Amino acid sequence: MPGWDATATTVPGQARAPLLLMLWSWPYGQHFQPRKCSALHGIPDCRFTTNHSWYPVADVIIMHHKDICASRKRLPQGPRAPSQHWIWFNLESPSHSANLGTMDNIFNLTMSYRRDSDIFSPYGELQLLRQPQPFSIPPKAKLVAWVVSNWRADSRRVKYYQQLKQHIAVDVYGQHHQPLAQDQLLSTVAQYKFYLAFENSQHEDYITEKVWRNALSAGTVPVVLGPPRHNYERFLPPDAFIHVDDFPSAQDLAQYLQDLNEDAERYQRYFQWRQWLKPVVTAGWATHLCRACQFLQTMESRYQVVPNLSEWFV
C-alpha cells in the first residue's frame, strides 16, 4: 500500500490486523518520518498512510485543524464507515484556531494539549526517575532572556515585557531582535538565570515549548505568563517556575529576580525537584501520532460525535 509502513507488525498471539492510520494532510505541509509505536509504547505498530484513496478502509483519520478549518470541503467528502474514527488534532490555542464553529458535530475524538482531550498530547511532560539524580545547574553569567518570534505590540506579553524592562535588563532574541539560530537556542538560554516563558495567549493547559524546551531543557528557571498558577501546577512542581501573577507589578517581579540573583541558595531551590523528575519535550509530529495509536489500541472502543467543539475548546 503506497504511503504506509510496510514493516508494521503485530504482537505474537494477536490475530487482529494492525490499525490503518491515515493522516489527512501533513501539518503545515511539514513531512516527517512515522515512528515505531512499538518502541515508544510497547504496542503493535500501526500502518500509516497519507493516500486518500485508502480513506474508505482506514480505521482512523487524523485531521490537523489548521489545514482543514478554512472550509468543510477540505474534509473527507465520502461516506464515513460507522466504526471509523475521525480525530480532531490541534496544538494551537483557541485564540489562534480559526473557524472552530465549523468543526462542530463532525469528529468523534479530540487530540490536543488539553488534559480533558480524548487523547492528551502535551508539549512536554515530567518523567519520574527511578532513583534521585544530582542535577548540575549550567554556569550562568547573564540574568534574563526572552526568545520571541510573533511580536505584537498590543499583546499582554509584550506589554508586560515593556514594563519589566524598565526595572531589569532583558536580552531579547528572535525576529526583529538579536538573531539566534535554532541549534544555538538551548546553549544560549542556558547562560541565563531566568527565561521569560510568555505564551502568546492565555488558555487552560496551554503550556508550550517555551516552558518545556526553551527553559527547562536549557536548565534555567522559567518566568511564566499564561494560564493561572494552579493550572501550571497540574504539570510542574510549584517551585519549578516563577509566575508573573504572584507579583503586584512588573517592578516587584524585577526586584524578586534581582534578589534571587544575589542569593545563590534561594536560586538553587528552583532546581531541587530535578533530583526526582526529568522534563521531556514531545519530539515532533510523529510522537503525537503514536499517542493516537496507543489510545486506540488500549482504550475501550467507543463512538461519539463531538457536538460543541467550539464551546469546549476555549
N, C-alpha and C positions, 0 to 999 in steps of 0.2 A: 504494500500500500504506500503510495508516494507521501512523503512528509512525516511518516511516523517512525518510531524506534523499532527497527526490525529485530532487535535483540531482546525485546521485552520477554520476561519470563514469568512463570507462576511459581508459587511456593509448592514444593512436593506435597502431594496429597490433596491439593485443591483442584477441583475439576472446573471451577468457574473460569471463563475466559478473562484475560486482563481487560481492565477498563479501557475504552477508547475515548480519550480526552481530546477535544478539539478546542484550539484557541482561535476564536473567530477572526481576530486581527492582531498583528504584532503591536504591543503597547507603544504608542507614539512612533510606530514604524521601526522600533528597535528589535532587530532579530537577535536571538540568543540560542544557545545550545541547551536543550532539555537535560535535566539531571536524572540520575537513577534514584527513584524514590526508595528503593530497597536499601540503598546506602544511607539515606537520610533518616528513614523512619522504620526500616525493617519490614516493609510491606512489599507485596508483589509490584513489579514495575508496570506502569500503565503503558498503553500505546498512545502515541501523540501524533496529531496531525493539524495542519492549517488548511488542508484541502477541503474546500466547501462541498465538493461532490460527495463526501462521506457524511454530510450532515444527517441524512435520514437514519443512519445506523449508529451514530455517535451516542455514547452513554451520557456525556456531559459536554456542554458548550460553555466556555468561559468567555465573557464579553467585557472588555475594558471600557469603562464609562466614557472616557474622553474620546474614544474612537467611534462610538455609536450614538452619542447623545444628540447629535445635530438633527437627526431625523429617524423615525421608526423604520424608514426604508433601508437603513443600514443594518437592521436586524435580520436574522433569517426569515425568509418570506414563506417557505413551505410549511405544511402542517407539522406540528411537533408530536413526536411519539409520546404516549401517556407516561412512560417511565423515564423520559429524557429530562435531565437536569439542566436548567439554564442558570448560570451563576453570574450575578452582577458583581463585577470586580472594580474596586476603586480605592486608591490610596491618597487621593486629593481630599481636601477639606470641603465641606458644603459651600463655603464661600467661593471656591474655585471649581465647582461642579455644576455646569450649566444644565438647564432643562431637566431637572430631576423629576418634575411632574410627568414628563412623557414616559418615564420608566415605571410608573405605577401599573400594577396588575399584569406584569409581564414575566418577571423572574420568580423562581421558586427557591433560590438560595442566594445569600449575600456573602461576600468576602471583602473585608476591609480591615483597617486598623482599629475599628470599634470593637470593644470587648464583647458586645452583645450581637455581633455579626454571627451568622451561622458558622462561618469559617473565619476565625480570628487570625489575622495575618499582620502582625505589628511590624514597625520599622526596626525594632530591636527587642531584646529581652535579656533577663539575667539568668545565668546558668549557675546552679549551686555546685560548688566544688566538693569533692569527696573528702577533703581534709583542708584545714586552713593553710593558705599560701601567703607568704610575705609579698607585699606589693611595693615596688620601688618607684617612688614619685620621680618623674623625669626632672632633670635640672631646669630651673626656671629663672630667667633673668628679666622677664617682662611681666606686665601686670594684666591688662585686659585686651582681648582680641574679639573681633567680630568679622565673620565672612558672610557677605550678603550679595545676592545677585539681583533679586527683584526689589529694586529701590523705589518705594512710593512715598513721597513726602507727606501724604495725608494719612499714612498708616499709623497704627498705635505704636508699633515697634520703632519706627523712625522718629516719631515724636518723643518717645521715651529716651531714645539714644541722644537726641538733641539736648534734652535736659541733663542727661547723665554726663555728657562730655564737658559740661560747664564746670564739673566738680572733680573729674578724674580723667586721665588720658586713656583714650580707646583707640587702638590701631585697627583700622577698617580695611578689609580686603574684599576683592570682587569687582564686578562691573562698576566702572566709574570711580574706583578707588585703587588701592595698591594691587597690582596683578599678583595672582597666586595660582600656580599650576596645580592641577588636581593631585598629581603624585607628590606634591610638596605640602599638601594641606596638613596632614597629621603631624609631620615633623615640625612645621611652623607653629601650629597651635600648641604643641607640647611645650614650647618655650614660655607659655603664658600661664599665670596662676589661675586666671578666670577666662571663661568664654561665654559670650552672650548668645545663648541658645534661644533666640527670639523667633517664635513661629510667625508665619505670615498672616495667620488668622487664629482666632481663639474658639475652639470647639472641643466637645467631650472626647477624650482619649487621643486627640491629635497631638502626638508627641513624636517628632520625626527624627531623621538622621542628624539634625542639628544637635540633639542631645546624644544619641547613641553613637554616631560616628565622630562628628566634629569635636565633641567634648570628651565623652567617656573613653572612646578608643584612643584619643590623644593623651589621656592621662591628666586632664585638667578638670577644674570644678565648673560645671555649667551654672550660669545665672539665667534662669528661665523666665520667659514671658509667654504665656499660653493659657491653658485651662487653669482652674484653681489648684492650689497646693494639694488638696485632698485627692484630686484626680492624678497628679503626678505620683502620689504615694501609693497608688494601686500598682505602679510599675517599678518604683525605685524606693530605697530606704529614705527616710526623711532627712538624713544627714548626708545624702549623696549630691544635693543640689541646693542652690540658693534661689528663692522665688522673689520676684520683684514686689509681689503683693504683700510680703512680710514687712515692708518698709513704708512709712508715711509719704515719702517723697524720694525722687531720684538722688537728691543730695544725701539723704540718710543712707541709702544703699551705697553710695560712693564712699561715705565715711566708714561704713562697715567693711567694705573691701580693703580700704586703706588700713584699718585696724588689723584685719587678718594678715595683710601683707607684712605687718611688723611683728606678728606673733606666730612663730613657726609651729608651736604646739597646737594652737587653736586651728590653724590652717590644716594641719595633718589629720585632724579629726574627720575631715571630709573624705578621707581615704580609708578609714578603718573598716568599713563594710566590705572592702575589696579582699579582705582575708578569706571571706566565705563565698563571695559572689563575683562572677565574671560577666561583664557586658558583652553581648554577642549581637552583631549587626546582621540583619536579614540580608543575605548576599544575592541580590539580583532577582529578576523576574522568575527564573526557573524555580527558585525556592518557594515562591508563592504558589506556583502550580502544584508542587509536591504537597503543600498543605491541603490543597483541594483534593488531591488524590488520596491522601491519608484519611481525610474526613469521610469521603465517600466509601472507603473500604472498611472503616472501623465503626462508623456510626450506623444506627438503625435506619434502614431505608424509609424515606417518607417523601411525600409530595404535597407542597402547599404553595400557593401563589402569594407573593409579597404584595399586598394590596396598596399600601400607602408608603412607598419608599421615600417619597419627598417629605412626609411628615416625620418619619423615623430618623432620616439622615439629616440632622440639623446641628 
